[in-house]
Amino acid sequence: MIAEMQPRLHPGKYVFCSGIRDDLAVDAAKVAKGSFVEDEGLSFIIPQEETGRLGIVGGIPMRQITLMVRSALDGVGLTAAVSSALAAQGIPANVVAAALHDHVFVPADQAEEALAVLIARQAEAQVGS
């Protein structure tokens, strides 16, 4: 999967957040890129431009990189390879696995560097195949 991942950087910025007022949760869900129910409550990945309307203050602006390979939920090693490559360059990553692809959210100011790191990791895997 690593050799075939073809990372793609999406436009826009996102903020991970929780604690949205109940009366705004439906609106947040409509614009959210993703959500998860945690023990402390519902967390969302919200487009940064929606944060003011939803009363969200702060949050690290993140960019989304999709690994354009059909990832298997029972696959082994893709998340580790991606997060290790980024960690080696000091780039934080929040990996979200969905049904078809894995998505990596990185700080917006490091997104281009993260994309270059992942493309290089893909190339290394292709040579090793």
N, C-alpha and C positions, 0 to 999 in steps of 0.2 A: 504493500500500500504506500509506503514512503516514496518509492521511486515514481509512483504515479499520482502523487497528491496534487499537483498543479495549484499551488496557493493563489488565491485571487483576493485582492484588497477591494472592499466595498466603499462607496462614497458615504459620507455622513459620519456623525459621531453619536455614541450611545453612552448612557450612564446606568450603572447598576444601582438599584435603590430598593428600599423597603419602607414600611411605615406610612404608606400612602393612606390618606383619610378614606374611610369606607365609602363616602359619597363620591369619591373620584376614582375608586378602584375599577369600575366598569369602563370609564374613559381610558384609564391607563391600560387595561387589558386590550382595548381596541387598537392602540398604537404600539403596544409592546412588541419587541422583536422576540422576546421569550419571557417565560415566567417559571417560578418554582415555588412550591409550598414548603417553607422551612418551619421548624418548630416555633420560631418567633413570629411567624406570619408570612404573608405573601411577598415574594421578591420579584421585581420586574427588570427587564433590560429595555430602557426607554430611549427613544431618539432625544438627543440633547435639546433640540428645539422645542420639545414638549414639556421640559422640566418646569418652566415658569408657570405655565397654565395648570400643571398638576401640583404645584406647591412644593416641588422638590428643590432643596437647597444643597449645593455642593455636589460631590461625586466626581470621580476622575473621568474626564472625557476619554472614551475608548473608541477604537476603530475595529471593524470586523474583517477578519481574513477567513475565507472559506477554503477548506481543503477539498478541491474539486476531484475527489476520488470517492467512489462508492464505498463508504466505510461500513464494516460489519460491526454490529453491537458486540459480537463475541470475538472480534479481532484483537490481536495482542501486539503492542509495541508502537502504534501510531501516536497515541497521546504522549507516551514517554519520549519518543524521538523528537517530537515537536517541542514539548516543554523543556526538554534537556538542551536542545539547540538554542532556544531563546534564553534560557537561564544562563547558559555559558556566556552570553553577551550582555547579561544584566537586564534583560527585558522581561517584565512581568507578563504573565499570560493567564487568561481565564478560558479554559477549553469547555465548550458546550457541545456535547454529542447529541445529534438529532437522529432521526430514523435513516436518513440517506447520507449525510455528510457531517463532518466535524467542523466546528467554527471556533476560531481563536480570537478572543478580544484582547487587544493590547492597548497600552496608553497611546493616545492619538499622536503625541509628539515623537513616538518611536515606531509608528506604523510602517513607514517606508523601510526603515532598518530591519524590522521584523520580517517584512516580506522578502527582503534580500537574503536574510538568514535562512528562511524556509526554502527559497528557491535553490540556494547553495546546498542545503541538506538533501533536497530532492535529487540534485545532480550527483552528489556523492553516492546516494543509494543506487542511482542508475549505473554508475561506473562499477559499483560492487556487485551488480546483478549478473 
